[in-house]
Amino acid sequence: MSDLLQLEGVSKSYGAKRALNSVSLTIGPGKIVGLLGSNGSGKSTLMKIAAGLIPNYVGHVWINGQPVGRTSRSFTSFMPDQPLTESWMRVKDAIAFYKDFYADFDTEKANDMLKFMRLERDARVSSLSKGMQERLQLTLALSRNARLYLLDEPIGGVDPVARGKILDAIVEYYDENSSLLIATHLVQDIERIFDEVVFLKDGKLVLHEEVETIRANNGQSVDEKFKDVFGDA
């Protein structure tokens, strides 16, 4: 199977709340894909299922041809919307932690990214600004030699300068044999790096399209199409 990510009829409920409703989706290699929707649309749930963090759901999910589980987690790198680092750590401790934890962690790539992100190795994680925290989390996630990268709100709550740096790093450091799925509601700021977009609304997939097709067929930016579907959410 050449597809990196495949979901077939995936549903997930939390009590009476249906977070995902029969979502089927296929993403091939070499793609940067935007997973777009308003808050509560199901983006984070889909991300966590693909990352192997939510075991109980209806449907089937494959990563690189493998059912989601222990094997698929070994080539899936997940950046959650909350930091995985501890406040006592320095930046170099976070790098060492990931190196110990993940066999595919590339220290040379991490060191290059630290320079690119202007992160000091001796800086305390607790002293970093929100934007610098995001840069560190992205450095940790992208320094793994994974096949599928799942980034949940990688530019949420950071200033425009930091956003630009983070987006530049995503484009600079991702492997074109892999794919990135990026969940965000900040469409206008990030759409320039997307090859494809997936729209989730109330747990349902309402659009999966190449960005160039949206622009060519509709004469719209992704942000304009997003506002058509979701209003001003």
Helices and strands as residue ranges (DSSP letters): E 5-14, E 17-27, E 32-36, H 43-50, E 58-63, E 66-67, H 70-73, E 76-79, H 91-101, H 107-117, G 125-127, H 130-142, E 148-152, H 160-173, E 179-184, H 187-190, G 191-193, E 196-201, E 204-210, H 211-218, H 222-230
